Amino acid sequence: MYLIDTNIFLEILLEQEKSRECESLLSKIPDGKILFYVGSFTIHSIEVIMTRNKKLNELTEFLMDIIKSKIVRLETSITEDLSVLKVMKEIKLDFDDAMQCYLCTKFNLNIVSYDKHFDKTKIKRAEPSEILFL
């Protein structure tokens, strides 16, 4: 079970260097052999970035794809956000990475990410090409 980090979606949406690798991963999710999750904070971060970049059509398509996908969305409460602040201070991560760590710990998930900051945590990180769909 994996939490998908924000950078995986942004690789595709902003047409970055590793977008094909990320698209390949996301295309395999409908098979349902492995469960994938995304935090609501990730969705909102993407919404902010895409609107700032004036990519509203791409954002609309992304949101529709998330609705149709088998990716499970995880919400946090304000109380949980306070817990994220504790994680942030303890592990010395920025808020978005601390949020991902909190969700991974709470739901016993690994993370799919290119962000090497997770390597200094107890969270197991894998890049999209490392996920095996057996």
C-alpha positions in Angstrom: 0.0 0.0 0.0 1.4 3.3 -1.1 0.7 7.0 -0.5 1.4 9.0 -3.7 3.5 12.1 -3.1 2.6 15.4 -4.7 5.7 15.3 -6.9 4.5 12.2 -8.8 1.4 14.0 -10.0 3.3 17.3 -10.7 5.8 15.4 -12.9 2.9 14.6 -15.2 0.9 17.8 -14.9 3.9 20.1 -15.5 5.4 17.8 -18.2 8.6 17.3 -16.3 11.5 14.9 -16.9 10.1 11.8 -15.3 6.5 12.2 -16.4 6.4 9.0 -18.5 7.5 6.9 -15.6 4.8 8.5 -13.4 2.2 8.0 -16.1 3.1 4.4 -16.3 2.6 3.9 -12.6 -0.8 5.7 -12.6 -2.0 3.7 -15.6 -1.5 0.5 -13.6 -3.5 1.6 -10.6 -6.9 0.5 -12.1 -5.7 -3.1 -11.9 -6.3 -2.9 -8.2 -3.5 -5.3 -7.2 -1.9 -2.7 -5.0 -3.8 0.0 -3.0 -2.8 3.6 -3.6 -3.7 6.6 -1.5 -3.5 10.4 -1.8 -3.8 13.0 0.9 -6.3 15.8 0.6 -3.4 18.2 1.3 -1.7 16.8 -1.9 -4.8 17.5 -3.9 -5.1 21.1 -2.6 -1.4 21.7 -3.2 -1.7 20.6 -6.8 -4.8 22.9 -7.1 -2.8 25.9 -5.9 0.2 25.1 -8.2 -1.9 24.5 -11.3 -4.1 27.6 -10.8 -1.0 29.7 -10.3 0.4 28.3 -13.6 -3.0 29.1 -15.3 -3.5 25.4 -16.2 -7.2 25.2 -15.3 -8.0 22.7 -18.1 -5.3 20.4 -17.0 -6.4 20.7 -13.3 -10.0 19.9 -14.3 -8.9 16.8 -16.1 -6.6 15.8 -13.2 -9.5 16.2 -10.7 -11.8 14.2 -12.9 -9.2 11.4 -13.2 -8.8 11.3 -9.4 -12.6 10.9 -9.0 -12.6 8.0 -11.6 -9.5 6.3 -10.2 -9.2 3.7 -7.5 -6.9 6.0 -5.6 -8.3 6.4 -2.0 -8.3 9.9 -0.7 -7.3 10.5 2.9 -8.6 13.5 4.8 -7.1 15.0 8.0 -8.8 16.9 10.8 -7.4 20.1 12.4 -6.4 18.0 15.4 -4.4 15.8 13.0 -2.8 18.9 11.4 -1.6 19.8 14.9 0.0 16.3 15.0 1.7 17.0 11.7 3.3 20.1 13.2 4.8 17.8 15.9 6.2 15.5 13.2 7.5 18.5 11.4 9.5 19.6 14.4 10.7 16.1 15.4 11.9 15.0 12.0 12.8 18.5 10.7 10.7 18.4 7.6 8.6 21.0 5.9 4.9 20.9 6.4 4.0 19.0 3.2 6.6 16.3 3.8 5.6 16.0 7.5 2.0 15.6 6.3 3.0 12.7 4.1 5.0 11.1 7.0 2.0 11.5 9.3 -0.3 9.8 6.8 2.1 7.0 6.1 2.6 6.3 9.8 -1.1 6.5 10.7 -2.2 4.2 7.8 0.9 2.0 7.7 1.8 3.1 4.1 5.0 3.3 2.1 5.4 6.4 -0.1 5.9 6.8 -3.8 8.1 9.8 -4.2 11.2 11.3 -5.8 11.8 13.3 -2.6 14.9 11.9 -0.8 13.9 13.7 2.4 11.8 10.7 3.2 15.0 8.5 3.3 15.9 10.0 6.7 12.6 8.9 8.1 11.1 5.5 9.0 8.9 5.6 5.9 9.9 3.3 3.1 10.2 5.3 -0.1 10.0 3.9 -3.6 10.2 5.7 -7.0 7.5 4.8 -9.6 9.8 2.5 -11.5 10.4 0.5 -8.4 6.8 -0.5 -7.8 6.2 -4.0 -9.0 2.7 -5.1 -10.0 2.8 -8.8 -9.6 
